[in-house]
């Protein structure tokens, strides 16, 4: 038994499923997870001493790669002054200034501890500001494990929400409506049915949790127009895309300003963090300025603030976002060349440095087309890629992330592994 297997067996005795987050269990891949022991740049080493080129990158925040010296030095310096204080620190102001300066729609921001906290808080604020209870989310978009978000469409996107997890009260689930990503008509129908009941629309402007799915032309603008027309709040969940798709995230890329934005991952440089922000008129309703309560002992903790600022400063000083786009494009172009030489049923979706290889011939534009992918073939491909030294996200429905630590040699090695692994996946 490998050391990874031993650790997994031990973990299952003390943690549900042996993990602290479900996808890490590799259940969809039918193998034990690799337990990380260290990582540098774009390479990660597991408990058996095997090295891999890593495309998980902590699911997005590590734009500079693992253990970048500037980030590590910033965390070390912050830790030497104290890990947490329970009172304000100046570095929180610096991070808030940076967010307000870079994210087009944000005039004021509140730091929290995770993306889930950010989305839950944003929805509470939207409900308070509008005096309405219902929200609209989209099939395939994930906004954390808050009760309001663990809802599926049931028999159709226009039905009442039903709980997608035990423990979610049906009464709360009934306040969540589910629409189809890239389908404005499904959203219009919801507003037509209950024009004065919807507090907010929350959406990943670029979906990353059904694999990468870009918004269709006019889709985000249509949502902006609908929410403005009906007095609802438009929330962009940029936990994954914020600062990764550019300094202003997806809203800058597509030129659409939401009312509220949720952030996470990147603004902590790899440490736990989240944030929500938007128009000052909305954010001034948050306690202690206003009546909408939200708090957190470790919100804006100095380690996460220092790490996030260090990473953003490196990106700004080195044309990091431009270089990131070049590297991701090199990977996409190489994959497209490989696919042109094979009859494998595959579709590539990329937005910026986020990319998914779907095992389907159909264009992937929404949840239904994403879930048409061949998961068994993907699992075989994943295992073959791991054997060939490449660590991908262990799910067909996750994005892989390119970092500035992936140089041309790493990308070329990845493409070579893809050629070998596609053959193995086809053999079954």
Buried (B, 14 or more C-beta within 10 A) or exposed (E): EBBBBBBBEEBEEEEEEBBEEEBBBBBBBEBBBBBBEEBBBBBBBBBBEBBBBBBBBBBBBBBBBBBBEBBBEBBEEBEEEEEEEEEEBEBBEBBBEBBBEBBBBBBBBBBBBBBBBBBBBBBBBBBBBBEBEBBBBBBBBBBBBBBBBBBBBBEEBBEBBBBBEEEBEEEBBBBBBBBBBBBBEBBEBBBEEEEEBBBBBBBBBBBBBBBBBBBBEEBBBBBBEBBEEBBBBBBBBBBBBBBBBBBBBBBBBBEBBBBBBBBBBBBBBBBBBBBBBBBEEBBEBBEEEBEBEBEBEBBBBBBBBBBBBBBBBBBEEEEBBEEBBEBBBBBBBBBEEBBEEEEBBBBBBBBBBBBBBBBBEEEBBBBBBBBBBBBBBBBBBBBBBBEBBBBBBBBBBBBBBBBBBBEEEBBEBBBBBBBEBBEBBBEE
